[in-house]
Amino acid sequence: ILCSDNLICEVNCKSTGVVAARNTGKYLALLLLESIFGLIVAFSNLLLILILIVGRRRLMKNNFYVVLANLVVCTSLKAGVELGFIVPYYVLQSDGEKKVVADHHCVQAKGYFSGPYELLIFNVSVCADYGVLFFSVLIAINRFLAVTKPPEDSRSVRHPGLKTGLSCVLVWLCSMIIPIPFFIFDCQYFYDNKLQVYYNTCSNFDNDLSIALLKCLIYLSYLCALVVLLLYLLILRSLRKQRRSMNSPSRQTSNAQLQLLKQSIVVFALYGASILCVFAMSFVRPGFIMGAFDIAYVENLLNLSIAAVYPICFLALSGEMRRLQMR
């Protein structure tokens, strides 16, 4: 959005952190790379879904895989939104027909998609983004309890499946509620005709309270990420303590703990790197080194990488998953 000096317009034209940028004519190689990466994410999610369906009788006895199945739905939505935006844009941009609409504060281009389609993509994207974060927190809590609670405590819990199901329903409700404030604040994609970049903008701000509420929703994503990172740090610390206290006859338990430790380290490293990079990019402003498109492109890839962390890690590191893949 090309804005005047009006303060409200400047706030409205600030990206919300889930930026989608497209400029296929000039950056074809980068967009092909993004498309390939999106296909990898989609394929890993589809493969994980197939494995969960085939091995549902064995896997769903473990509450962890119930949560993982719900997370995969969110990561699949995230990958689907990405591909659903890239491919149509690549086809439509060849015509080069865009309408420019002026208002009192900003000059905005209509872009290549209809308003309802852009609004749908935006809301599904927000739901998927927060769903991935919320289910990531739920999975981290599940792993933390599995490591820190004694086995006899787990067996004494009544109806663990019901509690897991209710937790997943609550997470889905929260994920679906999050887009409502963005809809009230008229947040959606807008196309910058000069920079040829899609921005997320919000234009319906009545007072400082509404701006503060929107910022709280945005920083909620960072809070969820920090909680996940903290939980994995606690998991690693607990596993290291347990391994030091193990005696030599507990070889089978030691191998299981080693597998979980390796899985936790890889997930923590990849997830942490993606989240910290996304957080760092939110403070980068267009300048000599990186333009608006470059910043949006990097943010897009990093957001997409978050959707790939869990599927790829559990496909590669989970013993039960690998055994089902071999069948």
C-alpha positions as CSV (number, residue, x, y, z in Angstrom):
1,I,0.0,0.0,0.0
2,L,1.3,3.4,-0.9
3,C,0.3,5.7,2.0
4,S,0.3,9.3,2.8
5,D,1.7,10.8,6.0
6,N,-1.6,10.1,7.8
7,L,-0.7,8.1,11.0
8,I,-3.8,5.9,10.9
9,C,-2.9,4.9,7.3
10,E,0.7,4.1,8.3
11,V,-0.6,1.8,11.0
12,N,-3.1,0.2,8.7
13,C,-0.5,-0.4,6.0
14,K,1.9,-2.2,8.3
15,S,2.2,-5.9,7.6
16,T,0.7,-8.3,10.2
17,G,3.5,-10.8,9.9
18,V,1.8,-13.3,7.6
19,V,2.9,-11.6,4.4
20,A,2.3,-13.1,1.0
21,A,4.4,-11.7,-1.8
22,R,4.2,-12.5,-5.4
23,N,6.1,-11.1,-8.4
24,T,6.5,-14.0,-10.8
25,G,7.5,-11.9,-13.8
26,K,10.6,-10.5,-12.2
27,Y,11.5,-13.2,-9.7
28,L,10.6,-16.4,-11.5
29,A,13.5,-18.4,-10.1
30,L,12.6,-17.4,-6.5
31,L,9.0,-18.2,-7.0
32,L,9.8,-21.6,-8.6
33,L,11.9,-22.3,-5.6
34,E,9.0,-21.3,-3.3
35,S,6.7,-23.5,-5.3
36,I,9.0,-26.5,-5.1
37,F,9.4,-25.9,-1.3
38,G,5.6,-25.7,-1.1
39,L,5.2,-29.0,-2.9
40,I,7.7,-30.6,-0.6
41,V,5.7,-29.4,2.4
42,A,2.4,-30.5,0.8
43,F,3.9,-34.0,0.0
44,S,5.3,-34.5,3.5
45,N,1.9,-33.6,4.9
46,L,0.0,-35.9,2.5
47,L,2.4,-38.8,3.2
48,L,2.0,-38.3,7.0
49,I,-1.8,-38.2,6.6
50,L,-1.6,-41.4,4.6
51,I,0.5,-43.1,7.3
52,L,-1.8,-41.9,10.0
53,I,-4.8,-43.3,8.1
54,V,-3.1,-46.7,7.3
55,G,-1.8,-47.1,10.8
56,R,-4.6,-45.5,12.7
57,R,-5.5,-48.7,14.8
58,R,-1.9,-48.8,16.2
59,L,-1.0,-45.1,16.3
60,M,-4.3,-43.7,17.6
61,K,-3.9,-45.7,20.8
62,N,-1.2,-43.1,21.7
63,N,-2.8,-39.7,22.4
64,F,0.3,-38.0,20.9
65,Y,-0.6,-39.2,17.4
66,V,-4.2,-37.9,17.9
67,V,-2.7,-34.4,18.5
68,L,-0.3,-34.9,15.6
69,A,-3.1,-35.8,13.2
70,N,-4.8,-32.5,14.0
71,L,-1.6,-30.6,13.6
72,V,-1.1,-32.1,10.2
73,V,-4.5,-30.8,9.1
74,C,-3.4,-27.3,10.0
75,T,0.0,-27.7,8.3
76,S,-1.8,-29.1,5.2
77,L,-4.1,-26.1,5.2
78,K,-1.0,-23.8,5.4
79,A,0.6,-25.5,2.4
80,G,-2.6,-25.6,0.5
81,V,-3.1,-21.8,1.0
82,E,0.4,-21.2,-0.2
83,L,0.0,-23.3,-3.4
84,G,-3.6,-21.9,-3.9
85,F,-2.1,-18.4,-4.1
86,I,1.1,-19.1,-6.1
87,V,-0.3,-21.1,-9.0
88,P,-3.4,-18.9,-9.8
89,Y,-1.2,-15.8,-9.5
90,Y,1.4,-17.2,-11.9
91,V,-1.3,-17.9,-14.5
92,L,-3.1,-14.6,-14.1
93,Q,-0.1,-12.3,-13.9
94,S,0.8,-13.0,-17.6
95,D,-2.2,-10.9,-18.6
96,G,-1.0,-7.9,-16.6
97,E,-4.5,-6.6,-16.0
98,K,-5.0,-4.9,-12.6
99,K,-7.4,-2.3,-11.4
100,V,-6.1,0.6,-9.3
101,V,-8.5,2.0,-6.8
102,A,-7.9,5.2,-4.9
103,D,-9.2,6.2,-1.5
104,H,-8.7,9.2,0.8
105,H,-5.5,8.0,2.4
106,C,-3.9,5.2,0.3
107,V,-3.6,4.1,-3.3
108,Q,-4.1,0.4,-3.6
109,A,-4.2,-2.0,-6.5
110,K,-7.0,-4.5,-6.7
111,G,-4.6,-7.2,-7.6
112,Y,-5.2,-10.4,-9.5
113,F,-7.9,-12.0,-7.4
114,S,-11.4,-11.1,-6.5
115,G,-12.1,-9.6,-3.1
116,P,-14.0,-12.7,-1.7
117,Y,-11.2,-15.0,-2.8
118,E,-8.5,-12.9,-1.2
119,L,-10.6,-12.6,2.0
120,L,-11.1,-16.4,2.1
121,I,-7.4,-17.1,1.6
122,F,-6.5,-14.6,4.3
123,N,-8.9,-16.0,6.9
124,V,-7.9,-19.6,6.1
125,S,-4.2,-18.6,6.3
126,V,-4.7,-17.0,9.7
127,C,-6.7,-20.0,11.0
128,A,-4.0,-22.4,9.7
129,D,-1.1,-20.2,11.1
130,Y,-2.6,-20.0,14.6
131,G,-3.7,-23.7,14.4
132,V,-0.1,-24.8,13.7
133,L,1.1,-22.7,16.7
134,F,-1.6,-23.8,19.1
135,F,-1.2,-27.5,18.2
136,S,2.5,-27.1,18.4
137,V,2.1,-26.0,22.0
138,L,-0.3,-28.9,22.7
139,I,2.3,-31.4,21.2
140,A,5.1,-29.8,23.3
141,I,2.9,-30.2,26.4
142,N,2.2,-33.8,25.5
143,R,5.9,-34.6,25.1
144,F,6.8,-32.7,28.3
145,L,4.2,-34.7,30.3
146,A,5.4,-38.0,28.7
147,V,8.9,-37.3,29.8
148,T,8.3,-35.8,33.3
149,K,5.4,-37.9,34.6
150,P,6.0,-41.4,36.0
151,P,4.4,-44.2,33.9
152,E,2.2,-45.2,36.8
153,D,0.7,-41.7,36.9
154,S,-0.1,-42.0,33.2
155,R,-1.9,-45.3,33.7
156,S,-4.0,-44.0,36.5
157,V,-5.5,-41.2,34.5
158,R,-9.1,-41.8,33.6
159,H,-10.3,-41.4,30.0
160,P,-7.1,-39.9,28.6
161,G,-8.5,-40.1,25.1
162,L,-11.5,-38.0,26.0
163,K,-9.2,-35.3,27.5
164,T,-7.0,-35.3,24.4
165,G,-10.1,-35.0,22.2
166,L,-11.5,-32.1,24.2
167,S,-8.1,-30.4,24.1
168,C,-8.0,-30.7,20.3
169,V,-11.6,-29.3,20.0
170,L,-10.6,-26.4,22.2
171,V,-7.6,-25.7,20.0
172,W,-9.7,-25.8,16.9
173,L,-12.2,-23.4,18.4
174,C,-9.5,-20.9,19.4
175,S,-8.0,-21.2,15.9
176,M,-11.3,-20.4,14.3
177,I,-12.1,-17.5,16.6
178,I,-8.8,-15.8,15.9
179,P,-9.8,-14.7,12.3
180,I,-12.9,-13.0,13.7
181,P,-11.1,-9.9,15.1
182,F,-9.1,-9.6,11.9
183,F,-12.4,-9.7,9.9
184,I,-13.9,-7.0,12.2
185,F,-10.8,-4.8,11.6
186,D,-11.2,-5.3,7.9
187,C,-7.8,-7.1,7.6
188,Q,-7.1,-8.7,4.2
189,Y,-4.6,-8.9,1.3
190,F,-3.9,-5.7,-0.7
191,Y,-1.8,-5.5,-3.8
192,D,0.9,-2.8,-4.2
193,N,0.9,-2.0,-7.9
194,K,4.3,-0.2,-7.7
195,L,6.2,-2.8,-5.7
196,Q,4.1,-5.7,-7.0
197,V,3.7,-7.1,-3.5
198,Y,0.7,-8.4,-1.6
199,Y,0.5,-6.9,1.9
200,N,-1.7,-7.8,4.9
201,T,-3.4,-4.6,5.9
202,C,-6.1,-3.6,8.4
203,S,-8.2,-0.4,7.9
204,N,-11.0,-0.5,10.4
205,F,-9.4,1.0,13.5
206,D,-11.6,3.1,15.7
207,N,-9.4,3.8,18.7
208,D,-6.1,2.9,20.4
209,L,-7.8,-0.1,22.1
210,S,-8.5,-1.8,18.8
211,I,-4.9,-1.3,17.7
212,A,-3.7,-2.7,21.0
213,L,-6.0,-5.7,20.6
214,L,-4.7,-6.4,17.1
215,K,-1.1,-6.2,18.3
216,C,-1.9,-8.6,21.1
217,L,-3.2,-11.1,18.6
218,I,0.0,-10.7,16.5
219,Y,2.3,-11.1,19.4
220,L,0.3,-14.0,20.7
221,S,1.9,-16.0,17.9
222,Y,5.4,-15.1,19.2
223,L,4.3,-16.0,22.7
224,C,3.2,-19.5,21.5
225,A,6.5,-20.0,19.8
226,L,8.4,-19.0,22.9
227,V,6.3,-21.4,25.0
228,V,7.1,-24.3,22.6
229,L,10.8,-23.5,22.7
230,L,10.8,-23.3,26.5
231,L,9.0,-26.6,26.8
232,Y,11.5,-28.3,24.5
233,L,14.4,-26.9,26.5
234,L,12.8,-28.4,29.6
235,I,12.3,-31.7,27.8
236,L,16.0,-31.8,26.8
237,R,17.0,-30.9,30.4
238,S,14.8,-33.6,31.8
239,L,16.0,-36.3,29.4
240,R,19.6,-35.5,30.1
241,K,18.9,-35.9,33.9
242,Q,17.1,-39.2,33.3
243,R,19.9,-40.6,31.2
244,R,22.5,-39.8,33.8
245,S,20.5,-41.5,36.5
246,M,19.9,-44.7,34.5
247,N,21.7,-47.9,35.4
248,S,23.2,-50.3,32.8
249,P,20.4,-53.0,32.9
250,S,17.9,-50.4,31.6
251,R,19.1,-50.7,28.0
252,Q,15.7,-50.8,26.3
253,T,14.5,-47.7,28.2
254,S,17.8,-46.0,27.5
255,N,17.3,-46.6,23.7
256,A,13.8,-45.2,23.9
257,Q,14.9,-42.2,25.8
258,L,17.8,-41.7,23.3
259,Q,15.3,-41.8,20.4
260,L,13.1,-39.2,22.1
261,L,16.1,-37.1,23.0
262,K,17.3,-37.1,19.3
263,Q,13.8,-36.3,18.1
264,S,13.4,-33.4,20.5
265,I,16.8,-31.9,19.7
266,V,16.0,-31.9,15.9
267,V,12.5,-30.5,16.3
268,F,13.8,-27.9,18.8
269,A,16.6,-26.8,16.5
270,L,14.5,-26.6,13.3
271,Y,11.4,-25.1,15.0
272,G,13.5,-22.6,17.0
273,A,15.5,-21.5,13.9
274,S,12.3,-20.9,11.9
275,I,10.5,-19.0,14.7
276,L,13.5,-16.8,15.6
277,C,14.1,-16.0,11.9
278,V,10.4,-15.0,11.5
279,F,10.6,-12.9,14.6
280,A,13.8,-11.2,13.4
281,M,12.4,-10.5,10.0
282,S,9.4,-8.6,11.5
283,F,11.9,-5.9,12.6
284,V,13.5,-5.6,9.2
285,R,12.5,-2.5,7.1
286,P,12.9,-2.1,3.4
287,G,16.3,-0.5,2.6
288,F,19.4,-0.8,0.5
289,I,20.1,-4.5,1.3
290,M,16.6,-5.9,1.1
291,G,13.6,-4.5,-0.6
292,A,9.9,-5.0,0.2
293,F,9.6,-8.0,-2.0
294,D,12.8,-9.6,-0.6
295,I,11.5,-9.2,3.0
296,A,8.1,-10.6,2.1
297,Y,9.6,-13.5,0.2
298,V,11.9,-14.5,3.1
299,E,9.0,-14.2,5.6
300,N,6.9,-16.4,3.3
301,L,9.5,-19.1,3.1
302,L,10.1,-19.0,6.8
303,N,6.3,-19.3,7.5
304,L,6.1,-22.2,5.1
305,S,9.1,-23.9,6.8
306,I,7.2,-23.9,10.1
307,A,4.5,-26.1,8.4
308,A,7.3,-28.5,7.3
309,V,9.1,-29.0,10.6
310,Y,6.8,-31.4,12.4
311,P,5.8,-33.6,9.4
312,I,9.3,-34.1,8.1
313,C,10.8,-34.6,11.6
314,F,8.2,-37.3,12.6
315,L,8.5,-39.0,9.2
316,A,12.2,-39.2,9.6
317,L,12.6,-39.8,13.3
318,S,9.6,-41.7,14.6
319,G,10.2,-45.4,14.9
320,E,6.5,-46.3,14.5
321,M,6.2,-44.0,11.5
322,R,9.3,-45.6,9.8
323,R,7.9,-49.1,10.4
324,L,4.6,-48.2,8.7
325,Q,6.5,-46.6,5.8
326,M,8.4,-49.9,5.2
327,R,5.2,-51.8,4.7
